[in-house]
Structure formats: C-alpha cells, structure tokens
Amino acid sequence: MTLPTMPFGDDITTEDILDTLSFFESWEERYKYIIDLGKSLPPMENALKTDERIVRGCQSQVWVASELRDGKLFFAVDSDAFIVKGLLALVMAAYNNKTPAQVIDFDIESYFEALALIKHLSPTRGNGIKAMVHTVQELAKAI
Amino acid sequence: MNAELSQKQRRFNVDEVRAEFPILNQAVNGHALVYLDNAATSQKPQAVIDALVHYYQCDNSNVHRGAHALADRATAAFENARASVASAINSPEAKQLIWTRGTTEAINLVAYSWGRANLKAGDEVLVSALEHHSNIVPWQLICEAVGAKLKAIPVSAKGELDLEAYQAMLSDKVKFVSVAHVSNALGSINPIEQMIALAHEVGALVLIDGAQGLAHFDVDVQALDCDFYAFSGHKVFGPTGIGGLWGKKALLESMPPWQGGGEMIETVSFDGTTFNQLPYKFEAGTPDIAGVIALGAAFNYLKQFDRRELLAHESELLAYCIEKSKAIDGLVRVGEAQHCASVFSFIVKGTHPADIGTLLDQQGVAVRTGHHCVQPLMQNFNIPGTVRASFSIYNSKADVDALFAALDKVLSFLR
C-alpha cells in the first residue's frame, strides 16, 4: 500500500501554518483557513475507512491510516466534520513525512497552544483529535 | 390551584429571572453569552449558589451523627431539603426519596438492587429506542448477569414512542419497564401515564427516567402511579453530583441494599449486619450534604412560581424557534413529537453538527452537538448526530434571534 502524498509535513510545515494564522484577526478568517487546509488533504479511500482505523469522538469521527516508508511515517486521514478535518491537516503538518523519533519529540500541546486551538485537544468526549494524536504517538513509539 | 395560593405566587418575568442567574451575564468569545444547552445542564440561580456557600461558611458538619450544634444544623437543613423535594413531587413520605449522585446512579440502584433480587432467566425488561445510554446500559448489565432479555420499544420517525408496539410487547414475561419522561435528544414527552397503567396490567414495575422531566414541569409521583422516579439535581437548577430516586415505600423496603458502608447500617458485627431504615439503607457513606441543601434551595426557588407559567414561556420559545427555523434552507428538525419539551434538535443538509457547534460557539452561542448519548436513537434516524438548542426559563426570544443570526453566519461560511 502506498498512501497518496499530501502537502502537510512537506510543502506545508507547522511554521508555515503558525505564520499564516498569526495574520488573521477574526475567527471567520481563522476557521476559513482551517477548513481550507482540510480541503487540501487528499481524499481517503473508502476501503481504508475500516473499524480498526476509526477514532471515535462523540461529536465527530476520525479515520487514520498510516504506513512506514524509508524510515518515515506517512498518513491518510479524514473526518466527517470540516473543522475536524482541518485540525487533522494541522496535525499532519507535524507528523506526516517524519521519522518516528521526530513524531515522539514534537511538542503537540505547545503547537496547539500557539495555534490558540488548545480547546480542541480536550480529552475524550470531544472530536477525536486528542485520541488521534495519542494513536499516532503510540504508533511512533511502537516502531 | 386555589386563588389565594396563586396570589401569593410570584408572577413570571423573564428579565427578572434572568438577572437571578449570575453566570448568564458574561461574554464568550467577545459576544454576550447565549446559553442554549439547558438539556445538558441548567444554570443556577443566586439562591442556590448562596445555599452552597452558606453551608460551607456556617454549617459544614457531618449529618446524623455529631453531638454538637453544627451537626444539628447541617442535619436539619439536610432533612428539610429532603422534605421539601419530596413534597414537590408529592411523595407520601419524605423517606421515600433517596439521595443519589443523579439519575444515572438512581437507575443503577434499582437495576442492581431490585433487578438482582427479582429478575431471572426468561424475564424481559423493556426500555425505549429513545433512551439515554444511562437508561440502557444498567439494564443490559443486569439482564446479562441474570439471563433476562432487554427489549426496546420502537420510536416513530417523528420521535414518538409506538404505543401499539409497546402494548404488543407487554406480556407476563415483562417484569420491568424503564422509560424516559422526556427525550433528552428530541424533547418528546412520552405518554408515561398510559404506559405505567399498561405495564401494571401485566404486573410489571415502571421506572421513569425523569432527568429531563422535572426541569420543565411539576411531577406528581402519586398521580403518575410510577413505581420509581429518577432525577438529577443539576438539570433542575441545583448543583451537579446530586439527584434522587423516589420509590414506592413497600418496594424500597423489600429491596436489598446495594452499597455497603456507614450510615446505611443499624448494627454491625462479624456475625452479621442489620440495616438501617429508609432512606438511609440506600445512602451508604457521607452524602453530598451541600448538594442536597442547595438542591432544596433550587426547589424552593421554583416553588415561588406557578410552573405552568414557566412551561408556557418555554413552549412559546420553542414555537418561535420552530417558526424562525423555517426560513433556513436545508434545515431539518429531528423529532417532531406532538408533545414536546423546549428542545430543538436539527441538522442542516450538507453540514456536520460539530462544525455548526464550533462556529456557533465562536459567536457566544452554546449548544450541544453530537449523538447526545443516544446512539441507538441516532442509528434509528440514520444520522451521526444533531445540533440541539434547549431552552430554559431564563431564555428569551432575543436568545432565539441570536441563535439564528449566528446560524446564518455559520451557514454562509460552511456552504
């Protein structure tokens, strides 16, 4: 299996995203940008959306598929909600196309705090982002 | 209600009431807070907050055991609150009201205590397809343990319980029926009087999950003739972590304790233990004394009003909300029961409820989104969840206007 390439973690880095978001003043601009980021994720094949790849939240669902190629982790992700999909893109900027060691070392809490999106990382019941981050970190540690 | 009593009662005025709930006076994300998540939890009037503070500042002490003034005051306030809440639901005796952490614990108490002692293989327990998970899972656990069968009464596309199907399901195998007074996700008010009478005809007992009931109207447990009524304080203007189980006296007396500890015993020795009387038999350990006292204050707050006037206000808000929603392209109301509490659950075609919720929050509008802990019901409608706006006595038409102004903006954004 070779997952389709995505711009995140490659052309689009976490610095790029923090930089762009710092220009926005209104919530409309911020969320428009986040939704647009989500739209630039390559579509995830339905065949990949199996029960094992689902991260359940009580408000929305997230799917994560991953593979290790040449020592780096690559992902396909999707969500049924636009904003969550955009948040997945933000996370992908940190984790996609990175070695397991880079994934483990990356300080995701500080990143989300800098994005002023820390509330989206709240544990359990929410949108599955926190659980997804945890899944990716565990995956990297297991390699 | 006699004329003298209604003269003593306070006339409802939404602005006055709103001013008594201090939390509402704040900005969220730069906008005045519009709180429409009342089915999740209601806000607390100053009188309830004061009762909590007063208890800890002046009376804090353990109940039923101290030999001093503080313990006497705490015990009196604690038992006065029981009397006050018991009388509000027209319980014959105060001791038929057992304090629990909330509806969930109350249902678990009945499932474990009554269920374990009485259910056996081949018996059936009925719940409905619109139940909250907390009125499904305790029954699933006990049915699995004893080999009984749990069945769900079907719900129509409008969100109404199918009474005909219910009647057909009732047989002498059915030993227990546990249904919601009001659906948390849709607001449907279930025909519980009829359901209770029908269950009793086949000898089954009935528990009413009143988590969403007491928030909207007075409940008379004797008139309903239910066997148990479970409720949560925090949904009826009281604190979180306190609620109650009301039960018929003979039933409660016949049921074994389900949690052991202090308070619930009479004598303890290693040869055996004898248990305390009602209600203490079911109240092991130091109770949530502050919570109980503040819950009493919440019921006293409500007692000032004619609750029919409060309900009429909520119904007017719902009607206004339904009317305004018709102007929104693609909006589909989920649940259109003929009898409905002030809950407006909806989806908008082409959008996800979670996105709507996040962007409403950016504009200071608090709603709930998701499956509302009723996954079987959402499967029934084949949707992942809804956006739910739920109204309380302190909401106004201006809140409904704010919801739709914010929703307009959200939709221009998402579509």
Boltz contact constraints between the chains, C-beta under 6 A:
constraints:
  - contact:
      token1: [A, 27]
      token2: [B, 362]
      max_distance: 6.0
  - contact:
      token1: [A, 58]
      token2: [B, 370]
      max_distance: 6.0
  - contact:
      token1: [A, 59]
      token2: [B, 354]
      max_distance: 6.0
  - contact:
      token1: [A, 59]
      token2: [B, 369]
      max_distance: 6.0
  - contact:
      token1: [A, 59]
      token2: [B, 370]
      max_distance: 6.0
  - contact:
      token1: [A, 60]
      token2: [B, 354]
      max_distance: 6.0
  - contact:
      token1: [A, 80]
      token2: [B, 352]
      max_distance: 6.0
  - contact:
      token1: [A, 81]
      token2: [B, 352]
      max_distance: 6.0
  - contact:
      token1: [A, 81]
      token2: [B, 354]
      max_distance: 6.0
  - contact:
      token1: [A, 81]
      token2: [B, 355]
      max_distance: 6.0
  - contact:
      token1: [A, 82]
      token2: [B, 355]
      max_distance: 6.0
  - contact:
      token1: [A, 83]
      token2: [B, 355]
      max_distance: 6.0
  - contact:
      token1: [A, 83]
      token2: [B, 358]
      max_distance: 6.0
